[in-house]
Amino acid sequence: MDAAVAPDIQLAKPLEGRVVAVTGAGSGIGRDIVRTFARAGAILAALDVDAAALGALQEELGCHTGVCDVTDAASVEGAFSALERALGRLDILISNAGSAPQGAIGDISLSDFRRSFDLNFFGHQLVCQAALKIFRRQGRGGTILFNISNQSVNPGKHFGPYGIPKAAVMALMKQYALDHSHEGIRVSGVNAGRVRSGLMTDQMIADRAAARGITQQEYMSGNLLGVEVTSTDVAETFLHLALMKKVNAAVLTVDGGAIATSLR
């Protein structure tokens, strides 16, 4: 065999044998993350509140699944304990679960705003703490990757109930890196732009485009490259970030390019 091609063969499944947990895995970006990491050779633990969606993923990929409500501490603890018993280890957590409520920030009820924080901020904290416990028991570090959002740096009108918790998630990512990198734990995040997914529904896209007086395609490709970003593009960004062993406390933005979302 030509020695020059051997490294490429070795990298065909760069995550062979690694256990990856993904929250919000049942649809949209989360589902494509599971598929992308499975193609890279990882052993997947798909976690979601939707048991039916998990059943479809399990049938498709043969992955471990677990019903997990990231807003409920007992549910999170149970899901991660079951994961550890079934798979014996955890190498990477992709904290992805979320929803995108809308409304003028001065009008949203306190209960609805807290509900968004429970899912879009505290849900990340709960699953990260659960993963951290496993990483520490294993004694070999690990990787935590957050699905943040470009809303964290470029707030959209009436997207405050979603964007404000996401801005806090960026701070959470940096704090985990600061406090736990000495334990061999890498922590970074992905800022995705407009992506057709469970969060950005067809109706939402139609409404946002109409409000700007442009077509839906113009709205979805409104970036410097003039291209639409897909959930697979975002999933592949997570994979690349997972493989960058000396990248830490970083945010990769995948939105086709927009000066307003570039970190500075």
C-alpha positions in Angstrom: 0.0 0.0 0.0 1.3 3.5 -0.8 2.3 5.1 2.5 1.2 8.4 1.2 -2.5 7.4 1.1 -2.6 5.6 4.5 -3.4 8.7 6.6 -6.5 9.4 4.5 -7.7 5.8 5.0 -7.1 6.1 8.7 -9.1 9.3 8.8 -12.1 7.8 6.9 -13.8 7.3 10.3 -11.9 9.7 12.6 -14.2 9.1 15.6 -14.2 5.3 15.4 -15.2 4.0 18.8 -15.8 7.4 20.4 -19.1 7.9 22.3 -20.9 11.1 21.4 -24.1 12.3 23.2 -26.4 14.7 21.4 -29.3 16.5 23.0 -32.2 17.6 20.9 -31.3 14.7 18.6 -34.7 13.9 17.2 -35.1 16.6 14.5 -33.4 19.4 12.6 -29.8 20.2 13.3 -29.6 17.6 16.1 -30.7 14.7 13.9 -28.1 15.7 11.2 -25.4 15.9 13.9 -26.2 12.3 14.8 -26.1 11.2 11.2 -22.9 13.1 10.5 -21.0 11.8 13.6 -22.3 8.3 12.9 -20.7 8.4 9.4 -17.5 9.5 11.1 -17.5 6.2 13.1 -18.8 7.5 16.4 -21.1 5.6 18.7 -24.1 7.8 19.2 -26.3 8.4 22.2 -29.3 10.3 20.8 -31.3 12.2 23.5 -34.6 14.0 23.0 -38.0 14.5 24.6 -39.7 13.0 21.5 -39.7 9.2 21.9 -41.1 8.6 18.5 -38.4 10.6 16.8 -35.8 8.7 18.8 -37.3 5.4 17.7 -36.9 6.4 14.1 -33.3 7.3 14.6 -32.6 4.1 16.4 -34.2 2.1 13.6 -32.1 4.1 11.0 -28.7 4.0 12.7 -28.9 1.5 15.5 -27.8 4.1 18.0 -28.4 4.3 21.7 -31.4 6.5 22.5 -32.8 8.0 25.7 -35.8 10.2 26.4 -34.3 13.3 28.1 -36.0 16.5 29.1 -33.0 18.9 29.5 -35.1 21.2 31.7 -35.6 18.5 34.3 -32.6 17.6 36.5 -33.9 14.1 37.3 -34.5 13.3 33.6 -31.0 14.5 32.7 -29.4 12.5 35.4 -31.3 9.4 34.5 -30.5 9.7 30.8 -26.8 10.2 31.4 -26.6 7.4 33.9 -28.3 5.0 31.4 -26.0 6.2 28.7 -22.9 5.4 30.8 -24.3 2.0 31.8 -25.1 1.1 28.2 -22.0 2.4 26.4 -19.4 2.4 29.2 -18.0 5.8 28.4 -18.6 9.3 27.1 -16.1 11.3 25.0 -18.1 14.2 23.5 -21.2 16.0 24.5 -23.0 18.1 21.9 -25.5 20.3 23.8 -28.0 21.2 21.1 -31.6 21.1 22.5 -33.5 24.3 22.2 -36.5 26.2 20.9 -36.9 29.7 19.4 -39.7 31.7 21.1 -40.4 35.1 19.7 -42.0 38.4 21.0 -41.2 41.9 21.8 -39.0 41.8 24.9 -41.1 44.3 26.8 -44.3 42.4 26.2 -43.3 38.8 26.9 -44.6 37.3 30.2 -42.1 36.5 32.9 -43.2 32.9 32.9 -42.6 32.5 29.1 -39.2 34.2 29.4 -38.2 31.9 32.3 -39.4 28.9 30.3 -37.1 30.0 27.4 -34.1 30.3 29.9 -34.9 26.9 31.3 -34.5 25.3 27.9 -32.1 27.5 26.1 -29.7 28.2 29.0 -30.2 26.1 32.1 -30.8 23.0 29.9 -27.2 23.4 28.7 -26.0 23.7 32.2 -27.7 20.6 33.4 -26.4 18.4 30.6 -22.9 19.8 30.9 -22.8 19.0 34.7 -24.0 15.5 34.0 -21.3 15.0 31.3 -18.6 16.5 33.6 -19.3 13.9 36.2 -18.7 11.1 33.7 -15.6 12.8 32.3 -14.2 13.0 35.9 -15.0 9.4 36.7 -13.2 8.4 33.5 -10.2 10.5 34.2 -9.3 11.2 30.6 -11.0 14.5 29.8 -13.6 15.0 27.1 -15.2 17.6 24.8 -18.2 19.7 25.2 -19.7 21.5 22.1 -22.6 24.0 22.4 -25.1 24.9 19.7 -25.2 28.6 20.5 -26.6 30.8 17.6 -25.6 33.9 15.8 -28.4 35.5 17.7 -25.9 35.6 20.6 -24.0 38.4 18.8 -26.5 39.8 16.3 -29.9 40.1 18.0 -33.0 40.0 15.8 -36.1 42.1 16.3 -38.6 40.2 18.5 -36.1 37.4 19.0 -35.0 38.5 22.4 -36.7 35.6 24.3 -34.4 33.3 22.3 -31.3 35.4 21.7 -30.8 36.6 25.2 -30.5 33.1 26.7 -28.2 32.2 23.7 -25.9 35.2 24.5 -25.7 33.7 28.0 -24.8 30.3 26.6 -21.8 31.8 24.9 -20.7 33.1 28.3 -21.4 29.7 29.7 -19.2 28.0 27.1 -16.3 30.4 27.9 -16.7 29.8 31.6 -16.6 26.0 31.2 -13.4 26.3 29.2 -11.9 28.6 31.8 -12.8 26.5 34.8 -12.4 23.0 33.4 -9.8 22.9 30.6 -7.1 22.0 33.2 -9.0 18.7 33.5 -8.4 17.9 29.8 -11.9 19.1 28.8 -12.2 21.1 25.6 -15.2 23.4 25.3 -16.3 25.3 22.2 -19.4 26.3 20.3 -21.1 26.8 16.9 -23.0 29.9 15.9 -25.4 28.9 13.1 -27.3 31.4 11.0 -30.7 30.9 9.3 -31.2 27.1 8.9 -34.4 25.3 7.9 -35.0 23.1 11.0 -37.3 22.3 13.8 -36.6 25.8 15.2 -37.0 27.8 12.0 -40.2 26.4 10.5 -41.5 27.1 7.0 -44.1 29.5 8.5 -41.4 31.4 10.4 -39.3 31.7 7.2 -42.4 32.9 5.2 -43.3 35.5 7.9 -39.7 36.8 8.3 -39.3 37.1 4.5 -42.6 38.9 4.1 -41.8 41.3 6.8 -38.7 42.3 4.8 -40.5 42.4 1.4 -38.2 39.7 -0.1 -38.6 36.1 -1.2 -38.0 33.2 1.1 -35.0 32.2 -0.9 -33.6 35.7 -0.7 -34.1 35.6 3.1 -32.5 32.3 3.6 -29.5 33.2 1.4 -29.0 36.7 2.7 -25.3 36.4 3.4 -22.0 37.4 1.8 -21.8 34.2 -0.2 -25.5 34.3 -1.3 -26.0 30.7 -0.3 -28.5 28.9 1.9 -26.9 27.1 4.9 -28.3 23.7 5.7 -28.5 21.7 8.9 -26.0 19.3 7.4 -23.6 22.2 7.0 -24.0 23.0 10.7 -23.5 19.3 11.6 -20.3 19.1 9.6 -19.1 22.3 11.5 -19.6 20.5 14.8 -17.6 17.5 13.4 -14.7 19.7 12.3 -14.7 21.4 15.7 -14.7 18.1 17.5 -11.6 17.0 15.5 -9.6 20.2 16.2 -7.7 18.9 19.2 -5.9 22.1 20.0 -8.9 24.4 19.5 -10.6 25.5 22.8 -12.9 28.3 24.0 -13.7 29.0 20.3 -16.8 29.8 18.4 -17.2 28.8 14.7 -19.8 30.7 12.8 -21.6 29.0 9.9 -24.0 31.4 8.1 -22.5 32.1 4.7 -20.8 35.1 6.1 -22.3 38.2 7.7 -20.3 41.1 9.1 -22.8 41.6 11.8 -22.2 38.1 13.1 -18.4 38.0 12.8 -16.9 37.9 16.3 -14.8 40.9 17.2 
